[in-house]
């Protein structure tokens, strides 16, 4: 890891701040091209996307008319979970062809999963500790309130959770059964605040593992996903704990433990002068499935280990589930490089910048630092 001669290595506090802002920046940048699988269409609609933009009215790869409005996955749109329980007043848009998943959002807006991360941050700030019951209470209130947000789409896990809730199950039992897309990178975006809050409060790594799995299981039931969630926890704690932790070797080591030979891939990329689309879209799927999406995140983090902006631009422009990949990638590189590595225009351009600043700074100030970190 190298830093400019006039810039010291970031402190743990800088890394924490960078990781939290990185979540929201990575998501907002990719939002207008989220789930674009036709790269020619992405280029036609946006060129190379480097700054926040609004989504186009027409999404070339939208399959919202095939998504169930009553439960997870695909199926009938006769159900009323969408429109009646959550996303009130928006069901009629789901059946229209080529509607963008995030119609109604503007430049610098965050998608629903990241809005739920903000709910989590506010819950953590109020309680001063991780309290799963308090998060479920606040998550329910946010998701079921009319006009609480402007996003149009809710992933399968939200729909299954609220289908179970509408049947009368208590919130702690509303997690849906595992489906084909449960092991998705969207399940990881809410974990960094839980990881940070638990570790900063003095917990050891096994206790961090327990907390992050507790949070994940509130909405996702998947042993496969849990394996990658634990890997993310290990990586983020390592990046905060070490005085100048180099992200590329950490990513390669972590990938090796997951059965992904990232070091060999990086050598192949350099030797053959491969582009990012040769890797994500060629060797790895750009879709949400965790066995492909998390290795893609580690690849981007290692390839652009010293350049937050280049990494997030690359992630955005290879399409697929780039919002959730971008959030996780932003957290990792924010933790590695610190807040100053994030382009100021991306911080200032977030629609909720002022509110986010309050939530993030309150989070940083709220938690004790018995480990002696300079926050």
C-alpha positions as CSV (number, residue, x, y, z in Angstrom):
1,X,0.0,0.0,0.0
2,X,1.4,3.4,-0.9
3,X,0.3,6.9,-0.1
4,X,1.3,10.3,-1.5
5,X,4.3,11.8,0.2
6,X,2.2,14.6,1.8
7,X,-0.4,12.1,3.1
8,X,0.1,9.9,6.1
9,X,-1.5,6.4,6.3
10,X,-5.1,6.9,7.4
11,X,-5.9,6.4,11.1
12,X,-8.4,3.8,12.2
13,X,-10.9,6.6,12.5
14,X,-10.3,7.7,8.9
15,X,-10.7,4.1,7.8
16,X,-14.0,3.7,9.7
17,X,-15.3,6.9,8.3
18,X,-14.2,5.8,4.8
19,X,-15.8,2.4,5.1
20,X,-19.2,3.9,6.1
21,X,-19.3,6.5,3.4
22,X,-18.0,4.0,0.9
23,X,-21.1,1.9,1.4
24,X,-23.4,4.7,0.2
25,X,-21.1,6.1,-2.5
26,X,-20.7,2.7,-4.2
27,X,-24.4,2.1,-4.3
28,X,-25.4,5.5,-5.5
29,X,-22.9,5.6,-8.3
30,X,-24.1,2.3,-9.8
31,X,-27.8,2.9,-9.2
32,X,-28.7,4.1,-12.7
33,X,-27.2,1.0,-14.3
34,X,-28.1,-1.5,-11.7
35,X,-28.8,-4.9,-13.2
36,X,-27.8,-3.9,-16.7
37,X,-26.5,-7.1,-18.3
38,X,-26.4,-5.7,-21.8
39,X,-23.1,-3.7,-21.7
40,X,-23.8,-2.3,-25.2
41,X,-27.0,-0.8,-23.8
42,X,-25.1,0.6,-20.7
43,X,-22.6,2.3,-23.0
44,X,-25.4,3.6,-25.2
45,X,-27.3,5.0,-22.3
46,X,-24.5,6.4,-20.2
47,X,-21.1,6.0,-21.9
48,X,-18.6,5.4,-19.1
49,X,-20.5,6.3,-15.9
50,X,-18.2,8.3,-13.6
51,X,-20.7,10.5,-11.7
52,X,-24.1,10.3,-10.2
53,X,-27.0,10.2,-12.7
54,X,-30.7,9.5,-12.7
55,X,-31.9,6.2,-14.2
56,X,-33.3,6.2,-17.7
57,X,-37.0,5.7,-18.1
58,X,-36.4,2.5,-20.0
59,X,-34.3,-0.4,-18.5
60,X,-33.2,-2.8,-21.2
61,X,-32.9,-5.8,-18.9
62,X,-35.7,-5.3,-16.4
63,X,-37.6,-8.4,-15.4
64,X,-39.9,-6.7,-12.9
65,X,-43.0,-8.0,-14.7
66,X,-41.9,-11.5,-13.9
67,X,-41.3,-10.9,-10.2
68,X,-43.9,-12.0,-7.6
69,X,-45.6,-9.2,-5.7
70,X,-46.8,-11.6,-3.0
71,X,-43.5,-13.4,-2.0
72,X,-39.9,-14.0,-3.0
73,X,-38.8,-14.8,-6.5
74,X,-40.7,-14.9,-9.8
75,X,-44.4,-15.6,-10.0
76,X,-47.8,-14.0,-10.1
77,X,-48.4,-10.3,-9.5
78,X,-51.7,-10.9,-7.9
79,X,-50.2,-10.7,-4.4
80,X,-50.5,-7.6,-2.3
81,X,-47.2,-7.7,-0.3
82,X,-45.9,-5.2,-2.8
83,X,-48.4,-2.3,-2.8
84,X,-50.3,-3.3,0.3
85,X,-47.7,-4.1,3.0
86,X,-44.5,-2.5,1.6
87,X,-43.9,-0.2,-1.4
88,X,-47.4,1.2,-1.0
89,X,-48.9,2.7,-4.1
90,X,-46.2,1.3,-6.4
91,X,-47.5,-2.1,-7.4
92,X,-49.0,-1.0,-10.7
93,X,-45.5,-0.1,-12.0
94,X,-44.2,-3.7,-11.5
95,X,-46.2,-5.1,-14.3
96,X,-45.0,-2.6,-16.9
97,X,-42.3,-3.7,-19.4
98,X,-38.8,-2.2,-19.1
99,X,-39.6,-0.2,-16.0
100,X,-36.3,0.7,-14.2
101,X,-35.9,-1.0,-10.9
102,X,-35.2,2.4,-9.3
103,X,-37.6,4.6,-11.1
104,X,-38.3,7.6,-8.9
105,X,-34.7,8.0,-7.7
106,X,-32.4,10.8,-8.8
107,X,-28.7,11.5,-9.0
108,X,-27.0,10.7,-5.7
109,X,-29.9,8.7,-4.3
110,X,-29.4,5.3,-2.6
111,X,-31.4,2.2,-3.2
112,X,-33.6,0.4,-0.7
113,X,-31.0,-1.9,0.8
114,X,-28.8,1.0,1.6
115,X,-31.7,3.0,3.1
116,X,-32.1,0.0,5.4
117,X,-28.4,0.4,6.4
118,X,-29.3,3.9,7.4
119,X,-32.1,2.5,9.5
120,X,-29.5,0.2,11.2
121,X,-27.1,3.1,11.8
122,X,-29.9,5.1,13.5
123,X,-30.8,2.1,15.6
124,X,-27.2,1.5,16.6
125,X,-26.8,5.2,17.5
126,X,-29.9,5.2,19.7
127,X,-29.1,2.0,21.5
128,X,-25.3,2.4,21.8
129,X,-24.9,-1.3,21.0
130,X,-26.2,-3.9,18.5
131,X,-29.8,-4.8,19.4
132,X,-31.4,-7.1,16.9
133,X,-34.9,-6.6,18.3
134,X,-34.6,-2.9,18.0
135,X,-33.4,-3.2,14.4
136,X,-36.4,-5.4,13.5
137,X,-38.8,-2.9,15.1
138,X,-37.3,0.0,13.1
139,X,-37.0,-2.0,9.9
140,X,-40.7,-2.9,10.1
141,X,-41.7,0.7,10.8
142,X,-39.6,2.0,7.9
143,X,-40.6,-0.6,5.3
144,X,-44.4,-0.5,6.0
145,X,-44.7,3.3,6.4
146,X,-46.2,5.0,3.3
147,X,-43.8,7.3,1.4
148,X,-40.8,6.4,3.7
149,X,-38.6,6.2,0.5
150,X,-38.8,6.6,-3.2
151,X,-37.3,3.4,-4.5
152,X,-39.5,1.1,-6.6
153,X,-37.9,-2.4,-6.1
154,X,-37.6,-4.7,-3.1
155,X,-35.4,-7.8,-3.3
156,X,-36.8,-11.2,-2.7
157,X,-35.7,-11.4,0.9
158,X,-37.8,-8.3,1.7
159,X,-40.9,-9.6,0.0
160,X,-40.6,-13.0,1.7
161,X,-40.1,-11.4,5.1
162,X,-43.2,-9.3,4.8
163,X,-45.2,-12.1,3.3
164,X,-44.5,-14.0,6.5
165,X,-45.2,-10.9,8.6
166,X,-48.6,-10.5,6.9
167,X,-49.4,-14.1,7.8
168,X,-49.0,-13.1,11.4
169,X,-45.6,-14.5,12.2
170,X,-43.5,-12.6,14.7
171,X,-40.7,-10.5,13.2
172,X,-38.0,-12.7,14.6
173,X,-39.5,-15.7,12.6
174,X,-40.1,-13.9,9.3
175,X,-36.9,-14.9,7.5
176,X,-37.9,-16.7,4.4
177,X,-36.7,-20.2,3.4
178,X,-33.7,-20.3,1.2
179,X,-34.3,-19.8,-2.5
180,X,-32.1,-19.7,-5.5
181,X,-31.1,-16.1,-4.9
182,X,-30.9,-16.0,-1.1
183,X,-27.1,-16.4,-1.2
184,X,-26.8,-12.9,-2.8
185,X,-24.3,-10.1,-2.2
186,X,-27.3,-7.9,-1.3
187,X,-27.3,-9.8,2.0
188,X,-23.9,-8.4,2.9
189,X,-24.5,-4.7,2.6
190,X,-26.0,-4.3,6.1
191,X,-23.2,-6.1,7.9
192,X,-20.3,-3.5,8.1
193,X,-22.0,-1.3,10.8
194,X,-22.7,-4.4,13.0
195,X,-19.1,-5.6,12.5
196,X,-17.7,-2.2,13.4
197,X,-20.0,-1.5,16.4
198,X,-19.3,-4.9,17.9
199,X,-15.5,-4.8,17.4
200,X,-15.2,-1.2,18.6
201,X,-17.1,-2.1,21.7
202,X,-14.3,-4.4,22.7
203,X,-15.5,-7.8,21.4
204,X,-13.1,-10.3,20.0
205,X,-13.4,-11.8,16.5
206,X,-15.6,-14.7,17.5
207,X,-18.1,-12.3,19.1
208,X,-18.0,-10.2,15.9
209,X,-18.8,-13.4,14.0
210,X,-21.8,-14.1,16.3
211,X,-23.2,-10.5,15.9
212,X,-22.9,-10.4,12.1
213,X,-24.5,-13.9,11.8
214,X,-27.3,-12.8,14.1
215,X,-28.0,-9.8,11.9
216,X,-27.7,-11.7,8.7
217,X,-30.2,-14.4,9.9
218,X,-32.9,-11.8,10.6
219,X,-33.5,-11.6,6.9
220,X,-31.4,-14.3,5.2
221,X,-31.2,-18.1,5.8
222,X,-28.3,-19.5,3.9
223,X,-25.2,-21.4,5.1
224,X,-23.5,-20.5,1.9
225,X,-24.0,-16.8,2.4
226,X,-22.8,-17.1,6.0
227,X,-19.5,-18.3,4.9
228,X,-18.9,-15.2,2.8
229,X,-20.3,-12.9,5.5
230,X,-17.7,-14.3,8.0
231,X,-15.0,-13.6,5.4
232,X,-16.2,-10.0,5.0
233,X,-16.1,-9.6,8.8
234,X,-12.6,-10.9,9.0
235,X,-11.4,-8.6,6.2
236,X,-13.0,-5.4,7.6
237,X,-11.6,-6.1,11.1
238,X,-8.2,-6.7,9.7
239,X,-8.3,-3.4,7.8
240,X,-9.2,-1.5,10.9
241,X,-6.9,-3.4,13.3
242,X,-3.6,-3.1,11.3
243,X,-1.8,0.3,11.2
244,X,-1.4,0.2,7.4
245,X,-3.1,-3.0,6.3
246,X,-2.5,-3.7,2.6
247,X,-5.8,-4.7,1.0
248,X,-4.4,-6.7,-2.0
249,X,-2.6,-9.4,0.0
250,X,-5.5,-9.6,2.5
251,X,-8.0,-10.0,-0.4
252,X,-5.8,-12.7,-2.1
253,X,-5.4,-14.6,1.2
254,X,-9.1,-14.4,1.9
255,X,-10.0,-15.5,-1.6
256,X,-7.7,-18.5,-1.3
257,X,-9.6,-19.6,1.7
258,X,-12.8,-19.4,-0.2
259,X,-11.4,-21.5,-3.1
260,X,-10.8,-18.6,-5.4
261,X,-7.2,-18.2,-6.7
262,X,-7.2,-14.4,-6.9
263,X,-3.4,-14.1,-7.0
264,X,-3.3,-16.3,-10.1
265,X,-6.1,-14.3,-11.7
266,X,-4.3,-11.0,-11.1
267,X,-1.2,-12.4,-12.7
268,X,-3.2,-13.6,-15.7
269,X,-4.9,-10.2,-16.0
270,X,-1.5,-8.5,-16.1
271,X,0.1,-11.0,-18.4
272,X,-2.7,-11.0,-20.9
273,X,-3.7,-7.4,-20.4
274,X,-7.3,-8.4,-19.6
275,X,-9.9,-5.8,-19.0
276,X,-12.5,-5.8,-16.3
277,X,-15.2,-7.1,-18.6
278,X,-13.0,-10.1,-19.4
279,X,-13.1,-10.9,-15.7
280,X,-16.5,-9.8,-14.6
281,X,-18.8,-11.0,-17.4
282,X,-16.2,-13.3,-18.7
283,X,-14.6,-15.4,-16.0
284,X,-17.0,-14.4,-13.3
285,X,-20.7,-13.7,-13.6
286,X,-21.8,-10.1,-12.9
287,X,-25.0,-11.4,-11.2
288,X,-25.8,-11.3,-7.5
289,X,-24.9,-14.9,-6.6
290,X,-22.4,-14.8,-3.8
291,X,-20.0,-17.4,-5.2
292,X,-19.4,-15.0,-8.2
293,X,-20.1,-11.6,-6.8
294,X,-17.9,-11.7,-3.7
295,X,-14.9,-12.9,-5.7
296,X,-15.6,-10.1,-8.1
297,X,-15.5,-7.6,-5.2
298,X,-12.1,-9.0,-4.0
299,X,-10.8,-8.9,-7.6
300,X,-11.6,-5.2,-7.9
301,X,-10.3,-4.4,-4.4
302,X,-7.0,-6.0,-5.2
303,X,-6.6,-4.7,-8.8
304,X,-7.4,-1.1,-7.8
305,X,-6.0,-1.4,-4.2
306,X,-4.7,2.2,-4.3
307,X,-7.4,3.9,-6.2
308,X,-10.9,4.1,-4.7
309,X,-12.3,6.0,-7.7
310,X,-11.0,3.7,-10.4
311,X,-12.3,0.7,-8.5
312,X,-15.9,2.1,-8.1
313,X,-16.0,3.3,-11.7
314,X,-14.9,-0.2,-12.9
315,X,-17.5,-1.9,-10.7
316,X,-20.3,0.3,-12.0
317,X,-19.5,-0.1,-15.7
318,X,-19.4,-3.9,-15.8
319,X,-23.1,-3.9,-14.9
320,X,-25.0,-6.7,-13.2
321,X,-25.6,-6.4,-9.5
322,X,-23.2,-3.5,-9.3
323,X,-25.1,-1.6,-6.6
324,X,-24.6,-4.2,-3.9
325,X,-21.1,-5.1,-5.2
326,X,-20.3,-1.4,-5.1
327,X,-21.5,-1.0,-1.6
328,X,-19.4,-3.9,-0.3
329,X,-16.4,-2.7,-2.4
330,X,-16.8,0.8,-1.2
331,X,-16.7,-0.4,2.4
332,X,-13.6,-2.5,1.9
333,X,-11.6,0.2,0.0
334,X,-12.9,2.9,2.3
335,X,-11.5,0.9,5.3
336,X,-8.3,0.3,3.4
337,X,-7.6,3.8,2.1
338,X,-9.6,6.1,4.5
339,X,-12.1,8.8,4.0
340,X,-9.7,11.1,2.0
341,X,-9.5,8.6,-0.8
342,X,-13.2,9.1,-1.7
343,X,-13.6,11.8,-4.3
344,X,-15.2,14.8,-2.6
345,X,-17.7,15.3,-5.5
346,X,-19.1,11.8,-4.6
347,X,-19.5,12.8,-1.0
348,X,-21.1,16.1,-1.7
349,X,-23.3,14.7,-4.5
350,X,-25.1,12.2,-2.2
351,X,-28.7,13.4,-1.9
352,X,-28.7,12.6,1.9
353,X,-25.2,13.9,2.5
354,X,-26.1,16.1,5.4
355,X,-28.2,13.5,7.1
356,X,-25.6,10.8,6.4
357,X,-22.9,12.9,7.9
358,X,-24.8,13.3,11.1
359,X,-25.5,9.5,11.3
360,X,-22.0,8.5,10.5
361,X,-20.4,11.0,12.9
362,X,-22.8,10.1,15.6
363,X,-21.9,6.4,15.1
364,X,-18.2,7.1,15.4
365,X,-18.7,9.2,18.5
366,X,-21.2,6.9,20.1
367,X,-19.1,3.8,20.5
368,X,-16.4,3.3,23.0
369,X,-12.9,2.5,21.8
370,X,-11.3,0.3,24.5
371,X,-8.8,-1.0,21.9
372,X,-7.1,2.4,22.0
373,X,-7.9,3.4,18.4
374,X,-7.4,7.0,17.4
375,X,-10.9,7.7,16.0
